[in-house]
Amino acid sequence: MKQKILSSRRSLILDPIHPTDYLHLNVTFACEQCSHFAPEEKTCTIGYQAHHHLMNNQVKLYERTGRVAFCRFLEID
Ligand code: SF4
């Protein structure tokens, strides 16, 4: 009997942003706005995968889906 192997990887949670808020508020949603971001290497200094939360990727995602992948560990000074 085959056993199903459960993956420990979770999919990204995408949250909607109302278009008016996106256009008129300075919504913080990208690594480039975060205290933990190392801009030279484009990496996260606390070890998370920055790829999904980089500004360029977030903007592309928003334009396709109306949602962004907020990082739960994003911090601003
Ligand atoms: S904590 Fe999250 S938002 Fe901040 S740099 Fe790391 S991955 Fe990006």
Boltz pocket constraint, residues with backbone or C-beta under 6 A from the ligand:
constraints:
  - pocket:
      binder: B
      contacts: [[A, 29], [A, 30], [A, 31], [A, 34], [A, 35], [A, 36], [A, 37], [A, 38], [A, 43], [A, 44], [A, 45], [A, 46], [A, 47], [A, 48], [A, 49], [A, 50], [A, 53], [A, 71], [A, 72], [A, 73], [A, 74], [A, 75]]
      max_distance: 6.0
